[in-house]
């Protein structure tokens, strides 16, 4: 019997030459194909990071005009160090591109769960300086009703009232109180998952989402998207998956120049994708290094492996229609 042939089955079926039906390549070719596939998979995240950070990152189709042209940017977090652990690509991506944008950071607590709130509040100032946030707009609150506690859901109405107060307080010098729409004031905060799932993060998200979606005078608000745990610690390997919904816009940015107001640009409803350059990544590490009380080997590893220190994808809070 010749190689590759099969004995006739019962009923007198003709012999089948399986090599002609399943022409498997030799093992060496399989190895070559697998090596090429692995190489492509390994290189693609780095190519995308370079592309988004250095080539198309300023295109309005990826980072909308209302963020790039904002006069005052407000970042709202729950604890000191959240700003550099999660939001650094967004903060640096906006402030570095527009020197006229004034950055502000409102932290809802001093992170006093372990009794070192005063220390963490002082460390926050160094982090703000590294990220380019104004010293006078780098605030950690210490309200008795809003204290760092992973088992307590914070009072959402109190958070809303505090955020409204600071929106007004830091906007007065611009003299644009009646037009808190695009180009005037922006808020960036957690989404409903709180990124890490921390109950305080989720409470901040719930309060600000309600404020942004129901208050007609609330500024444009963006939320940082939460991913599942396994994707959170994949370095740049998650970037191709995250970039999927942005593929068409990335291609448009590569082959055509976009400007604010063009039909191809958008107001952020389709999401925002912003990536750190190498310089901004180092600035993120410098910011976290200021939080000496929180610096440990696992946090140091986080600052390498976490997707949130390399890129952010945001989504805009939509106004509720009546």
C-alpha positions as CSV (number, residue, x, y, z in Angstrom):
1,X,0.0,0.0,0.0
2,X,1.3,3.4,-0.9
3,X,2.0,6.0,1.7
4,X,-0.9,8.4,2.3
5,X,-3.5,5.9,1.1
6,X,-6.3,4.3,3.2
7,X,-7.6,0.8,2.9
8,X,-11.0,0.6,1.1
9,X,-13.9,0.8,3.5
10,X,-16.6,-1.8,3.6
11,X,-18.8,-1.5,0.5
12,X,-15.9,-1.2,-2.0
13,X,-15.3,2.6,-1.7
14,X,-12.2,3.7,-3.7
15,X,-9.0,4.3,-1.9
16,X,-8.6,7.9,-0.7
17,X,-5.3,9.8,-1.1
18,X,-5.4,11.9,2.0
19,X,-2.4,13.9,0.9
20,X,-4.3,15.3,-2.0
21,X,-7.2,16.3,0.3
22,X,-5.2,17.6,3.3
23,X,-1.9,18.8,1.9
24,X,-0.3,19.7,5.2
25,X,3.0,21.5,4.9
26,X,6.1,19.9,6.2
27,X,6.8,20.6,9.9
28,X,9.6,23.1,9.0
29,X,7.1,25.3,7.2
30,X,4.7,25.1,10.2
31,X,7.5,26.3,12.5
32,X,8.3,29.2,10.1
33,X,4.7,30.2,10.0
34,X,4.3,30.1,13.7
35,X,7.5,32.1,14.3
36,X,6.3,34.8,11.8
37,X,2.9,34.9,13.5
38,X,4.5,35.2,17.0
39,X,6.8,38.0,15.6
40,X,3.8,39.9,14.2
41,X,1.9,39.5,17.5
42,X,4.9,40.7,19.5
43,X,5.7,43.7,17.3
44,X,2.1,45.0,16.6
45,X,1.5,46.5,20.1
46,X,4.8,48.4,20.0
47,X,4.0,49.7,16.5
48,X,0.6,50.8,17.6
49,X,2.0,52.5,20.7
50,X,4.5,54.5,18.6
51,X,1.9,55.3,16.1
52,X,-0.6,56.6,18.7
53,X,2.0,58.4,20.8
54,X,4.1,60.1,18.1
55,X,2.3,60.1,14.7
56,X,-1.5,60.3,15.0
57,X,-2.1,61.1,18.7
58,X,-3.0,64.7,18.1
59,X,-5.6,64.0,15.5
60,X,-9.0,65.2,16.5
61,X,-10.6,61.9,15.5
62,X,-8.7,60.2,18.3
63,X,-8.4,63.0,20.9
64,X,-11.3,65.4,20.3
65,X,-11.0,69.1,20.0
66,X,-13.0,69.8,23.2
67,X,-10.2,68.1,25.1
68,X,-7.3,69.5,23.2
69,X,-8.7,73.0,23.2
70,X,-10.0,73.0,26.8
71,X,-9.1,76.0,28.9
72,X,-9.5,74.2,32.2
73,X,-9.1,70.5,32.8
74,X,-10.3,68.9,36.0
75,X,-9.4,65.4,37.0
76,X,-11.5,63.9,39.9
77,X,-10.1,60.9,41.8
78,X,-10.7,59.1,45.1
79,X,-7.2,58.9,46.6
80,X,-3.7,60.4,46.3
81,X,-1.7,58.4,43.7
82,X,-4.8,57.5,41.6
83,X,-3.8,60.3,39.2
84,X,-0.5,58.7,38.2
85,X,-1.6,55.0,38.5
86,X,-4.5,55.4,36.2
87,X,-4.9,58.8,34.5
88,X,-1.3,59.9,33.6
89,X,-1.7,59.3,29.8
90,X,-4.8,61.5,29.7
91,X,-3.4,64.2,31.9
92,X,-0.1,64.5,30.1
93,X,-1.7,63.9,26.7
94,X,-3.9,67.0,27.1
95,X,-1.7,69.3,29.1
96,X,1.5,68.7,27.0
97,X,-0.4,69.4,23.7
98,X,-1.9,72.7,24.9
99,X,0.2,75.0,27.2
100,X,-2.8,77.2,27.6
101,X,-4.8,74.5,29.3
102,X,-4.9,74.8,33.1
103,X,-4.9,71.5,34.8
104,X,-6.6,70.8,38.1
105,X,-6.8,67.7,40.3
106,X,-9.5,67.2,42.9
107,X,-8.9,64.2,45.2
108,X,-11.9,63.3,47.3
109,X,-9.9,62.0,50.3
110,X,-6.4,62.1,51.7
111,X,-6.1,58.3,51.6
112,X,-6.1,58.1,55.4
113,X,-7.1,54.5,55.7
114,X,-3.8,53.6,57.4
115,X,-3.5,56.9,59.3
116,X,-1.0,58.6,57.0
117,X,-3.4,61.0,55.3
118,X,-1.2,64.1,56.0
119,X,1.8,62.4,54.5
120,X,-0.1,61.4,51.4
121,X,-1.6,64.8,51.0
122,X,1.9,66.3,51.0
123,X,3.2,63.7,48.5
124,X,0.4,64.7,46.2
125,X,1.9,68.1,45.6
126,X,5.0,66.6,44.1
127,X,3.0,64.3,41.9
128,X,1.0,67.2,40.6
129,X,4.2,69.2,39.8
130,X,5.5,66.2,37.8
131,X,2.3,65.9,35.8
132,X,2.0,69.7,35.1
133,X,-1.0,70.3,37.3
134,X,-1.2,73.7,38.9
135,X,-0.1,73.8,42.5
136,X,-3.1,75.9,43.6
137,X,-5.4,73.4,41.9
138,X,-4.0,70.3,43.4
139,X,-6.4,69.6,46.3
140,X,-7.0,66.6,48.5
141,X,-10.1,66.9,50.6
142,X,-10.5,65.7,54.2
143,X,-14.3,65.6,54.8
144,X,-15.3,63.5,57.8
145,X,-18.1,61.9,55.6
146,X,-15.6,61.0,52.8
147,X,-12.7,59.1,54.3
148,X,-10.7,56.4,52.6
149,X,-12.4,53.1,53.4
150,X,-12.8,50.2,50.9
151,X,-15.9,49.0,52.7
152,X,-17.9,52.3,52.6
153,X,-19.8,53.7,49.7
154,X,-19.4,57.5,49.8
155,X,-22.3,60.0,49.8
156,X,-23.0,60.7,46.1
157,X,-25.0,63.9,46.7
158,X,-22.1,65.3,48.8
159,X,-19.6,64.5,46.1
160,X,-21.8,66.1,43.5
161,X,-22.1,69.3,45.5
162,X,-18.3,69.5,46.1
163,X,-17.5,69.0,42.4
164,X,-20.0,71.7,41.4
165,X,-18.3,74.0,43.9
166,X,-14.8,73.5,42.5
167,X,-16.1,73.7,38.9
168,X,-17.4,77.2,39.7
169,X,-14.4,78.2,41.9
170,X,-11.7,77.4,39.4
171,X,-13.7,78.7,36.4
172,X,-14.3,82.3,37.7
173,X,-11.0,83.7,36.4
174,X,-11.9,82.6,32.8
175,X,-15.2,84.7,32.9
176,X,-17.1,82.2,30.9
177,X,-19.6,81.1,33.5
178,X,-22.5,80.8,31.2
179,X,-20.8,78.7,28.5
180,X,-19.5,75.6,30.3
181,X,-19.7,73.6,27.1
182,X,-17.0,72.4,24.7
183,X,-13.7,74.2,24.9
184,X,-14.3,75.7,28.4
185,X,-14.0,73.1,31.1
186,X,-13.6,69.4,31.0
187,X,-13.8,66.6,33.7
188,X,-12.0,63.3,33.6
189,X,-12.9,60.6,36.2
190,X,-13.4,56.9,36.7
191,X,-16.1,54.9,35.0
192,X,-18.7,52.7,36.9
193,X,-16.1,49.9,37.4
194,X,-13.7,52.3,39.1
195,X,-10.8,50.7,37.2
196,X,-9.7,48.7,40.2
197,X,-13.2,48.0,41.5
198,X,-12.5,50.0,44.7
199,X,-15.8,51.0,46.2
200,X,-14.6,54.6,46.7
201,X,-13.7,54.9,43.0
202,X,-17.1,53.6,42.0
203,X,-18.9,56.0,44.3
204,X,-17.0,58.9,42.7
205,X,-17.9,57.6,39.3
206,X,-21.6,57.3,40.2
207,X,-21.8,60.8,41.6
208,X,-20.1,62.5,38.7
209,X,-21.9,60.5,36.1
210,X,-25.2,61.6,37.6
211,X,-24.1,65.2,37.8
212,X,-22.7,65.2,34.2
213,X,-25.8,63.5,32.7
214,X,-28.5,65.4,34.5
215,X,-27.2,68.9,35.0
216,X,-27.6,71.0,31.9
217,X,-24.8,73.3,32.9
218,X,-22.3,70.5,33.8
219,X,-19.1,70.5,31.7
220,X,-18.2,67.8,29.2
221,X,-17.2,64.8,31.2
222,X,-15.1,61.8,30.2
223,X,-14.7,58.5,32.1
224,X,-11.7,56.2,32.1
225,X,-12.7,52.7,30.9
226,X,-12.4,49.7,33.2
227,X,-11.1,46.4,31.8
228,X,-11.1,42.9,33.2
229,X,-8.2,42.0,35.5
230,X,-6.3,39.9,33.1
231,X,-6.2,42.8,30.5
232,X,-5.2,45.3,33.1
233,X,-1.7,43.8,33.6
234,X,-0.8,43.0,30.0
235,X,1.7,45.8,29.3
236,X,1.1,46.9,25.7
237,X,-0.4,43.5,24.6
238,X,-4.0,44.8,25.2
239,X,-3.5,47.8,22.9
240,X,-4.5,46.0,19.7
241,X,-7.7,44.9,21.3
242,X,-8.4,48.3,22.7
243,X,-7.6,49.9,19.4
244,X,-10.0,47.8,17.5
245,X,-13.0,50.2,17.7
246,X,-10.6,53.0,16.7
247,X,-9.2,51.3,13.6
248,X,-11.0,53.3,11.0
249,X,-10.1,56.6,12.7
250,X,-6.5,55.6,13.0
251,X,-6.4,54.8,9.3
252,X,-8.1,58.2,8.5
253,X,-5.5,60.0,10.7
254,X,-2.7,58.3,8.9
255,X,-3.8,59.2,5.4
256,X,-5.7,62.5,5.8
257,X,-5.2,65.5,8.0
258,X,-8.1,66.2,10.4
259,X,-9.1,69.5,11.9
260,X,-11.6,70.5,14.5
261,X,-15.1,70.9,13.0
262,X,-14.4,68.6,10.0
263,X,-17.0,66.0,9.3
264,X,-14.4,63.4,10.2
265,X,-13.8,64.8,13.7
266,X,-16.0,64.0,16.6
267,X,-17.0,65.2,20.0
268,X,-15.8,62.2,22.0
269,X,-19.0,60.2,21.9
270,X,-17.1,57.5,19.9
271,X,-14.5,57.3,22.6
272,X,-11.0,58.7,23.1
273,X,-7.7,56.9,22.8
274,X,-4.5,58.5,24.1
275,X,-1.0,56.9,24.5
276,X,2.1,58.0,26.4
277,X,5.3,58.9,24.6
278,X,8.4,57.6,26.3
279,X,9.0,61.0,27.9
280,X,5.4,61.1,29.3
281,X,5.8,57.6,30.6
282,X,9.0,58.7,32.5
283,X,7.0,61.7,33.8
284,X,4.3,59.2,35.0
285,X,7.0,57.3,36.9
286,X,8.4,60.5,38.3
287,X,5.0,61.5,39.5
288,X,4.4,58.1,41.3
289,X,7.9,58.3,42.8
290,X,6.7,61.3,44.8
291,X,4.2,59.0,46.6
292,X,7.0,57.5,48.7
293,X,4.7,56.0,51.3
294,X,3.0,54.0,48.6
295,X,6.2,52.9,46.7
296,X,6.7,49.2,46.9
297,X,8.0,46.4,44.7
298,X,4.6,45.4,43.5
299,X,3.6,49.0,42.7
300,X,7.0,49.4,40.8
301,X,6.0,46.3,38.8
302,X,2.6,47.9,38.2
303,X,4.2,50.9,36.7
304,X,5.7,48.7,34.0
305,X,3.0,46.1,33.3
306,X,-0.2,48.1,33.7
307,X,-1.9,49.2,30.5
308,X,-3.1,52.3,32.4
309,X,0.4,53.8,32.6
310,X,0.9,53.4,28.8
311,X,-2.5,54.3,27.3
312,X,-6.0,55.4,28.2
313,X,-9.3,54.9,26.5
314,X,-12.0,57.2,27.6
315,X,-15.7,57.6,26.9
316,X,-17.9,60.6,27.2
317,X,-20.8,60.9,29.6
318,X,-24.0,61.6,27.6
319,X,-26.7,64.0,28.7
320,X,-30.0,62.4,29.6
321,X,-32.8,63.4,27.2
322,X,-36.2,64.2,28.7
